[in-house]
Amino acid sequence: MTADVNDPAARARRMWGLADYSALADRLAPASEQLATTLPDPPGRVLDLAAGTGTLAVLAAGRGATVDAADLSPRMVELGRDRTHRLAVAWHEMDAEDLAFDDGAFDAVLSSFGMIFAPRPERVLEQVRRVLPPGGRLAFTAWTPAGFMGEMALRMREWLPQPAGAADPGEWGREEVVHGRLAEAGFTDVRVRPTSLPWHFDSGPAMTQFFRAHSPSHHAAAAALGDRADAMFAAIEQLGAPDGGPVRVDAEYLLVTATAAERTGR
Ligand SMILES: C[S@@+](CC[C@H](N)C(=O)[O-])C[C@H]1O[C@@H](n2cnc3c(N)ncnc32)[C@H](O)[C@@H]1O
């Protein structure tokens, strides 16, 4: 048993450092490219939140932004620092629920499949709203529950339940939840665009091998389940390739953009 069993943040810091994430980051890169196009011109100071290895930070810096990249995982921050050492990117090992930046510090906050994993969405949004001035921009991506990644997460939860007290990241993929949370947190002009990444693999087993090698959550699930892991991965293969052929699925997600509203004195 590890020492962090009763500390969700410590568990998340360790979990997100597992596996060789770079190949999964490459597959997610089109979403970061899309997010980068939402930046204002000039982009000003930008926060890449839950930045992973910094795909979005690189793109924002390329558009002339001064970039801060924050991630909970020390391993991700280390990889991100190495990757961006020639660019104007400042890295921070930091929880999205507790951002150590001044009020109104950023012109834009972007998060590619990142902040959705924090267990308390209302705390993240309170922090994101605080570090933006009125008129500042938020843009993020979130897997939909009905898309392939959402379905896969649901299957995995049949083996490994969601930790008690943590919000389901899949809730971020429901349009009505997004509108409700962002309105409550002081955002306006909320736009939600469903889109998708095509996941293609030669076969179901090739797909699960990819996730076991490159996805921290699959890697952690395999370790936690031990000899029961094969049954979970067989169920995932069935989902991706029910007829036993190649995997051709859409990983559907929402692209969400919003503007920080004027303060109402609440
Ligand atoms: C699926 S990865 C996405 C990384 C990157 N944005 C990308 O598109 O490649 C999720 C990232 O969220 C980070 N993360 C999860 N919970 C977090 C939290 N509470 N605060 C900050 N980062 C967090 C993880 O460490 C991981 O790097």
The ligand as a Gaussian input file, in Angstrom:
#p B3LYP/6-31G(d) Opt

LIG

0 1
 C       -4.745000      13.852000     -20.287000
 S       -3.461000      14.832000     -19.631000
 C       -3.520000      16.249000     -20.726000
 C       -2.226000      16.978000     -20.749000
 C       -2.102000      18.072000     -21.814000
 N       -2.969000      19.186000     -21.526000
 C       -2.293000      17.534000     -23.193000
 O       -3.233000      17.945000     -23.887000
 O       -1.486000      16.686000     -23.611000
 C       -4.145000      15.471000     -18.136000
 C       -3.180000      16.347000     -17.361000
 O       -3.893000      16.967000     -16.286000
 C       -3.027000      17.040000     -15.177000
 N       -3.842000      17.213000     -13.967000
 C       -4.751000      16.347000     -13.477000
 N       -5.322000      16.856000     -12.367000
 C       -4.769000      18.082000     -12.169000
 C       -4.931000      19.104000     -11.194000
 N       -5.792000      18.980000     -10.178000
 N       -4.189000      20.233000     -11.297000
 C       -3.292000      20.380000     -12.309000
 N       -3.083000      19.439000     -13.254000
 C       -3.813000      18.311000     -13.189000
 C       -2.260000      15.729000     -15.223000
 O       -1.083000      15.743000     -14.465000
 C       -2.019000      15.596000     -16.726000
 O       -0.813000      16.192000     -17.106000

